[in-house]
C-alpha cells in the first residue's frame, strides 16, 4: 500500500527565486522606514539638510506618487520586456537613487532622488507575479491556476494599496 509520492511540479529553483523576490521587496519597503526614522535629522539645520515641513512631506510623498503613478505602466513593460530585466533595472535604478539620496546636500536633491527611487521601485513589483507560477503551479497549469497576467495585476494592486496606506 505504498502510495507513490506525487511528482515535484514546481520550478527547480523556486526557493532561490522566492529568496530574491523577498529580499528585493524588503529593500523597497525598508527604505520608507529609514526615511521616517531620519526625519528629525533631515529637518535639523545644523546636522541635517534643514528641510521645512513642506519639504519633508514632499520627500515622503514624491516616492509614493511616482511609484503609484507608474506601477501599472512598469508592469506592462515587464510583461513585454521580461520580468528579469524589469527587476534588474528597477533595483539598479532604486539602488543608485538611494545612494544619491544618502548624499543629498539640499532637500530638493533628496526629493528628486526619492522620486527616482519610486521609478525604480515601480519596476520591481512586476516580477512578483512569478511567485505563484514558479513556486507552486504546475507547468501545464489550466484554469484553477490563475494566469500570469491576472496575478501580476492583482499583486500590483495589492502592493500599491499597502504602500499607499503605509506612507
Long-range contacts (C-beta under 8 A, 24 or more apart in sequence): 9-136, 9-137, 9-138, 9-139, 10-134, 10-135, 10-136, 10-137, 11-133, 11-134, 11-135, 13-134, 14-134, 14-135, 14-136, 17-130, 17-131, 17-134, 17-135, 18-131, 18-134, 18-135, 20-87, 21-127, 21-128, 21-130, 21-131, 24-87, 24-91, 24-124, 24-127, 25-124, 25-125, 25-128, 27-91, 27-94, 28-94, 28-121, 28-124, 28-125, 29-163, 29-166, 31-63, 31-94, 31-98, 31-117, 31-121, 32-60, 32-63, 32-163, 32-166, 32-167, 35-59, 35-60, 35-63, 35-114, 36-60, 42-107, 42-110, 49-104, 49-105, 49-106, 49-107, 49-110, 50-107, 51-107, 51-110, 52-107, 55-107, 55-108, 55-110, 55-111, 56-107, 58-107, 58-111, 59-107, 59-110, 59-111, 59-114, 60-114, 60-167, 61-167, 62-111, 62-112, 62-114, 62-115, 62-118, 63-114, 63-115, 63-117, 63-118, 63-121, 63-167, 64-118, 64-163, 64-164, 64-167, 65-115, 65-118, 66-115, 66-116, 66-118, 66-119, 66-122, 67-118, 67-119, 67-121, 67-122, 67-160, 67-163, 68-160, 68-163, 68-164, 69-122, 70-118, 70-119, 70-122, 71-122, 71-125, 71-156, 71-159, 71-160, 72-156, 73-122, 74-122, 74-123, 74-125, 74-126, 75-125, 75-126, 75-152, 75-153, 75-156, 77-123, 77-126, 78-123, 78-126, 78-127, 78-152, 79-126, 79-149, 79-152, 83-126, 83-127, 83-129, 83-130, 84-127, 86-123, 86-124, 86-126, 86-127, 87-123, 87-124, 87-126, 87-127, 89-120, 89-123, 90-120, 90-121, 90-122, 90-123, 90-124, 90-126, 91-120, 91-124, 92-120, 93-117, 93-119, 93-120, 93-123, 94-120, 94-121, 94-124, 95-120, 96-120, 125-155, 125-156, 125-159, 126-152, 126-156, 128-152, 128-155, 128-159, 129-155, 131-155
